[in-house]
Amino acid sequence: MADRARTILASVRDLLDYAKHRDEVLSGSLKLGAIPSIAPYLLPEVLPELQSRFPKLNLQLRESLTENLVHELLAGELDLILIALPIEDPEIDTLHLFDDRFILATKATQENRNCKHATPMMLADERLLLLEEGHCLRDQALSFCRLVTPETRNSFGASSLATIVQMVANGYGVTLLPEMAIGSETDHRGDIQLLRFEGVEPKREIGLAWRKTSPRKADFLKFAELLRDVVPRAEAV
C-alpha cells in the first residue's frame, strides 16, 4: 500500500508539473539530484550555460549518494538525477550521456616520472585509496581492480576526492580518479603523477534518470543536450 501511495503521489506531482511547464521547455522549477563525484566537476561549467539558455528555469539542486537520490526520485521529491549508470529499476528511465575514463593517480617521484602508461599490476603493488562505503565510485573502481587484495585496499575511505588526492600526493597510496575531476583536483600540482591505462581504459557511464511517469521528458532531453555541449569544454579545462 505504501509503494502504491508513493506512486500515486508522484504521479500527481508529475501532472501538476506538466500543467505548469507545458508551454515552454526548461522553465519553472526543476529539482535536480547529482552524486558528489559528478556535481563539483561538471556543474561549474553547466550552471552558467543553463542560466544563459534558460533564464526562466528555477533549478533546485540536491547532492547526495546514488541510493538516496534514487529513493527521492521515486518518491517524487526530485525530478531528475545525474548519476553513474546503470540504474536498475522498472519505474525509472535512463539516458546515457558520455563515458568518464579513470586515470591512475600516484605520487610523482624520480622513479615514475618517465612512465607513460598505467597497468593493472600497479594497483596490485600499491595501497589503493578509495571513497568510503556507499559511493558508487568506490564500487566502480573495485570492479576494475580485481588484483587488489584486502590488505592493499584502504579500509577507511574518505568522503571526498580532494582528501584522497592529498593522501596520494604525500605517498600514502594510489587512486583511480575520474577524468572529469582531473582539472579541479590536480591542476598545477607537481606532486601528482597521472597515468592513463594501456589498451581498453576503465571508465564509468554518466547519465540521467527520471520517473517513467514524468511528462517532462522533453525538458530532460533538452537538459541532456546542454550537458553534452558543455562536457568537451569541461574536459579541456
C-alpha positions in Angstrom: 0.0 0.0 0.0 2.8 2.4 0.8 4.5 1.8 -2.5 1.2 2.3 -4.3 0.6 5.5 -2.4 4.1 6.8 -3.2 3.5 6.1 -6.9 0.1 7.9 -6.9 1.5 11.0 -5.2 4.5 11.1 -7.6 2.1 10.9 -10.5 0.0 13.8 -9.0 3.2 15.9 -8.8 4.1 15.0 -12.4 0.6 16.1 -13.5 1.0 19.4 -11.7 4.4 19.9 -13.3 3.0 19.3 -16.7 0.3 21.8 -16.2 2.8 24.4 -15.0 5.5 23.9 -17.6 3.8 22.5 -20.7 4.2 25.8 -22.7 8.0 26.2 -22.5 10.9 23.8 -22.2 13.1 24.1 -19.1 11.0 26.8 -17.3 9.7 27.0 -13.8 11.1 24.6 -11.1 13.4 21.7 -11.8 14.6 19.6 -8.8 17.9 18.0 -9.8 19.9 15.5 -7.9 23.6 14.7 -8.5 26.2 12.5 -6.9 29.2 14.0 -5.2 31.7 12.6 -7.7 30.0 14.5 -10.5 28.4 17.6 -9.1 31.6 19.6 -8.2 33.3 18.9 -11.5 30.5 19.2 -14.1 28.1 21.7 -12.7 30.5 24.7 -12.6 30.5 24.6 -16.4 26.9 23.6 -16.7 25.2 26.1 -14.4 26.2 29.4 -16.2 25.2 27.9 -19.5 21.9 26.7 -18.1 21.2 30.2 -16.8 22.1 31.8 -20.1 20.0 29.5 -22.3 17.0 29.0 -20.0 16.7 32.1 -17.7 13.1 31.1 -16.7 14.3 27.9 -15.1 14.4 27.7 -11.3 17.0 25.0 -10.6 16.9 23.3 -7.2 20.0 21.2 -6.6 20.4 18.2 -4.2 23.8 16.5 -3.9 23.8 13.0 -2.3 24.7 9.4 -2.8 23.0 7.3 -5.5 20.9 5.3 -3.2 19.4 8.4 -1.6 18.8 10.1 -5.0 17.0 7.1 -6.5 14.7 6.9 -3.4 13.9 10.6 -3.6 13.3 10.4 -7.4 10.8 7.6 -6.9 9.1 9.5 -4.1 8.6 12.5 -6.4 11.0 14.7 -4.3 13.3 15.0 -7.3 12.5 15.4 -11.0 15.8 14.3 -12.5 19.1 12.8 -11.3 22.6 13.0 -12.7 24.4 9.7 -11.8 26.6 6.9 -12.9 24.8 4.2 -14.7 23.4 1.6 -14.7 20.3 2.1 -12.5 18.1 -1.0 -12.5 14.5 -0.1 -11.6 11.3 -0.8 -13.6 9.9 2.7 -12.7 12.9 4.6 -14.0 14.1 5.6 -17.5 17.7 6.4 -18.1 19.7 8.1 -20.8 23.5 7.6 -21.4 25.3 11.0 -21.7 29.0 10.2 -22.0 31.8 7.9 -20.7 34.2 9.2 -18.0 37.5 7.4 -18.0 39.5 6.5 -14.9 43.1 7.8 -14.6 45.7 6.3 -12.2 47.0 9.0 -9.8 50.2 8.3 -7.8 52.8 10.4 -6.0 55.3 12.0 -8.5 58.8 10.6 -8.0 62.1 10.4 -9.8 61.4 6.7 -10.4 58.0 7.1 -12.1 58.3 10.4 -13.9 59.2 8.6 -17.2 56.3 6.2 -17.0 53.9 6.6 -19.9 51.0 4.3 -19.0 49.5 2.7 -16.0 49.0 -1.1 -15.8 46.7 -3.2 -13.5 49.8 -4.5 -11.7 50.5 -1.0 -10.4 47.2 -1.3 -8.5 48.3 -4.7 -7.0 51.6 -3.3 -5.8 50.3 -0.2 -4.1 47.8 0.7 -1.4 44.5 1.7 -3.1 42.8 4.7 -1.6 39.0 4.9 -2.2 35.9 6.8 -1.2 34.0 5.5 1.7 31.3 2.8 1.5 28.2 4.0 -0.2 29.8 5.9 -3.0 29.2 4.3 -6.4 32.7 5.5 -7.5 34.2 3.1 -5.0 32.3 0.2 -6.4 33.1 1.1 -10.0 36.8 1.3 -9.1 36.8 -2.0 -7.3 35.1 -3.7 -10.2 38.2 -2.9 -12.3 40.8 -3.5 -9.6 40.5 -7.3 -9.5 44.1 -7.7 -8.5 43.7 -5.6 -5.4 43.8 -7.6 -2.1 42.0 -6.6 1.1 45.5 -6.0 2.6 46.3 -3.3 0.0 42.9 -1.7 -0.1 42.4 1.3 2.2 39.8 0.1 4.7 38.8 3.6 6.0 37.9 5.6 2.9 37.3 9.3 2.5 34.3 11.3 1.8 35.9 13.5 -0.9 38.3 13.1 -3.8 40.2 16.2 -2.6 41.1 14.3 0.6 42.3 11.3 -1.4 44.4 13.4 -3.7 46.1 14.9 -0.7 46.9 11.4 0.6 48.2 10.3 -2.8 50.5 13.4 -3.0 52.0 12.5 0.3 52.8 8.9 -0.6 50.0 7.1 1.2 48.9 5.2 -1.8 47.3 5.5 -5.3 43.8 6.1 -6.5 41.7 6.0 -9.6 40.4 9.5 -10.5 37.5 10.1 -12.9 38.7 12.1 -15.8 36.2 14.9 -15.1 37.9 15.6 -11.7 41.4 15.9 -13.0 41.3 19.6 -13.7 39.9 20.6 -10.4 41.8 18.2 -8.2 45.3 18.1 -9.8 45.9 21.2 -11.8 49.2 23.0 -11.1 50.3 20.2 -8.8 53.8 18.8 -9.4 53.4 16.2 -6.7 50.9 14.0 -8.5 51.7 11.8 -11.5 48.7 10.9 -13.7 48.8 7.8 -15.9 46.3 6.5 -18.5 45.9 2.8 -18.8 47.1 0.9 -21.8 44.6 -0.8 -24.1 40.9 -0.6 -23.0 40.7 2.1 -20.4 38.5 1.6 -17.3 35.5 4.0 -17.3 32.1 4.8 -15.8 29.0 5.7 -17.7 27.4 9.1 -16.8 23.7 9.5 -17.4 20.4 11.0 -16.4 17.5 9.2 -14.8 13.8 10.1 -14.3 10.5 8.5 -13.5 8.8 6.8 -16.4 5.6 8.5 -15.4 7.1 12.0 -15.7 5.5 14.1 -18.5 8.7 16.3 -18.7 10.8 14.1 -20.9 11.2 17.0 -23.4 12.8 19.0 -20.5 15.1 16.2 -19.6 16.2 15.6 -23.3 17.0 19.3 -23.6 19.0 19.3 -20.4 20.9 16.2 -21.8 21.6 18.2 -25.0 23.1 21.0 -22.9 25.2 18.7 -20.9 26.7 17.1 -24.0 27.5 20.5 -25.4 29.3 21.5 -22.1 31.3 18.3 -21.4 34.0 18.8 -24.1 34.8 22.2 -22.6 34.8 20.9 -19.1 37.2 18.1 -20.0 39.5 20.6 -21.7 39.9 22.8 -18.5 
